[in-house]
Amino acid sequence: MAQQHPDSPETNFDRILGFTIPARDCRGRMVRLGPVLDDILAAHDYPPAIKHVLAEALVLAALMGGLLKERDDQLTIQAQSEGGVISLLVCDYRNGELRGYLSHDPAEFDRLGADPSLADLFGQGYLAITFDIPTSDQRYQGLVPLEGASLTHAVEAYFAQSEQVPTLIRTAVRSGAGGCVAGGMLIQHLPDGEEGRERLHVRFDEPEWEHISILGASLRPEEIFEQSLSLEQLVWRLYHEEPEVRVVQGEHLTKGCRCSVLHFEQVLARFPKDERRDMADENGVIVVDCAFCSRKFPILD
Ligand SMILES: [Zn+2]
């Protein structure tokens, strides 16, 4: 087989596929991250279990980012905790660009077992999900406690509690010598269409949603990881008995960062002069690291 450029869509990596099942009033998004994930994770020196959490959060950011409609719309996931190993996790998505980082306590992490739970990692935490829609100058933010088995469950809880949209999300992460692969699917029931108000009780008494969510829940991690299966084939495997499934190509995903000298100059300008002097080296240079991409910016104070 001919070698393909790692970023080309033919590799079945690093893109979003949208789909709708009109007869069931459902929409979905499917993603599989490959090189873009390695690219983002390479900027940080995290142990495998911590990488796993960030990879899962990036999949969730891509799935929810895939729901955005206009250019420059942004989706941000922020998890904050007290008493956990991870004190802060931030991921965002804009125009197909993903980025993310987290802060963790390596000494505390070493005290955890091999397979830490969400509670071990985050302690008492909460998850904030923010949709920024600049064209209409709107910002929606929902907060949910970081509870359940995984970040994925917490995001499902966000849709149930804050948006009242019946939502099923499946994610899977695998890391190995060849790099990290992660992906997932989000499906939602929107009985009144994309813009309408939805009612959560349909989760329990709506046969259309029950049918679609049971099929969706059968998506297996091995299928998510199987690079030879395109995202279209995954959707087809789940829903080929439906009379109509429409698919829409979503964004190609890249690692993005919006850090710049100008950005950090503006951030530093907010500090009092004496504090800036303490931060500077003997040449009056303050070196700032971008938390997302780990690039270093020498800023002359
Ligand atoms: Zn950066």
Residues whose N, C-alpha, C, O or C-beta is under 5 A from the ligand:
A	BS01	ZN	C257 R258 C259 C290 F292 C293
